[in-house]
Amino acid sequence: MVRRIALGVVAIWLYATPVSGQVVAIMAGQVVNTEAGTTAANQIIIVESGVVTAVGPDVLIPEGAEVVDLSSSTVLPGLFDAHTHLCMIVRPGRDGGHYYLTTLQDSDAARAVDGVINARSMLEAGFTTVRDIGNEGAYACTEVRRAIDAGRTVGPTMINAGRIIAPFGGQFSLQPDRPNLAEPEYFFADTRDEMVKAIRENVHYGALVIKIVVDDQDYIYSVDDIRFMKEEAARAGRRLAAHAWTAEGAHNAAEAGVTSMEHLWAIEDADLELAKQNGVIAVFTPFPDEEWEVINSLTPEEMAGVHAQQIDRIRSALRIGIPMVFGTDAITELPGHTRGTLAMSRIDMFSEAGMTPAQLLRAMTTTAAELLGVAELRGTIAPGMAADLIATPGSPLDDIQELKRVFFVMKDGVIVRRDPS
């Protein structure tokens, strides 16, 4: 038994680890240029040591290369989810749909295990890069990221946020006899010294992006507060993502010129214009009705109102032309779903709001790569870029639902999913 377990561990490690100098030739029926919104037919993609070295219709296949026949399929860059919570799972039967109870009941060790499982399922669904935006206890996602980077487990490229910085109380309603229940989930910072300390500790413990909660309490961060944290984060080479749930919070974040604003369900059109002017990227995180039903006690009328508000704000952003990046905020354990399929279900609401397949694919690849600061290596298929590739039976440019039919995934030149044809 011990020998079988050991052999299984070795097999998993070999499956997830690139072989130095390995050459793979992919025969693609068509390749999608997500930035241009076009396809090129009958392409050969050469991958060596995890990097694309050639793409074109007349590329010669090197002798001895492993040939992958996707000549009846569409190949496109791996997808991005810019608002994930891999180390959090709300289990409705246990938590009553409330993520506060999740943070109290799950140890950091359990959350790291969940993070490993969720990372694998995200990758298998076609998400080769994610930005984990917090809610990870005491840096559970840092350890998940390090394990992926070291090849000890399989998952997407991760940009993780560490502990979320917030005014006292964070997103929870604390009681005076239990003021510390929201820690370490949140790092409370109300003075400038506390803000500096929170950012520097996050950086020290492995955060690659800084996440702040602008609002959700009666006391919210001012424009000056947010600018101060943006500048402090920049000194450490980190970008600032701002949870903005209310209209006032969204205005302050837009005026401060954060890197990205998250959620934005109450943002007003004038502040979408202001955010666009200040170079902010909008990361909407639409919640499908099936998930709202288990995390909120809403009447059908209230549910319809919430749904309509989310769609309306995305439509306004499209009309105004602010750059948008795909985010999911998926956190719930639902029957029939992995974290990856639950994240992918969000494409339906973006489509409902009027995003064309070309617009949505840009939000899931090139624009997302710019936001996450990895555009020099990921987000497109071209020589010199990391070989993060996925394949679908048909073209998502024709039918965005094809993204739910991903059957092939390559991450850094390693095939991590290849369903039988």
CORHU-V546929 format. One record per helix or strand of 2 or more residues. SS is the DSSP state (H for helix, E for strand). FROM is the first residue (numbers start at 1). TO is the last residue. If there is no record, write none. Layout:
# CORHU-V546929
ss->SS from->FROM to->TO
ss->SS from->FROM to->TO
This chain:
# CORHU-V546929
ss->H from->2 to->16
ss->E from->23 to->33
ss->E from->38 to->48
ss->E from->51 to->56
ss->E from->66 to->77
ss->E from->79 to->84
ss->H from->92 to->95
ss->H from->99 to->105
ss->H from->108 to->125
ss->E from->127 to->132
ss->H from->140 to->149
ss->E from->157 to->160
ss->E from->164 to->166
ss->E from->186 to->188
ss->H from->192 to->204
ss->E from->210 to->213
ss->H from->223 to->235
ss->E from->240 to->244
ss->H from->247 to->256
ss->E from->260 to->263
ss->H from->269 to->277
ss->E from->281 to->284
ss->H from->289 to->295
ss->H from->300 to->320
ss->E from->324 to->326
ss->H from->339 to->344
ss->H from->347 to->352
ss->H from->357 to->363
ss->H from->366 to->372
ss->E from->389 to->392
ss->H from->400 to->405
ss->E from->408 to->411
ss->E from->414 to->418
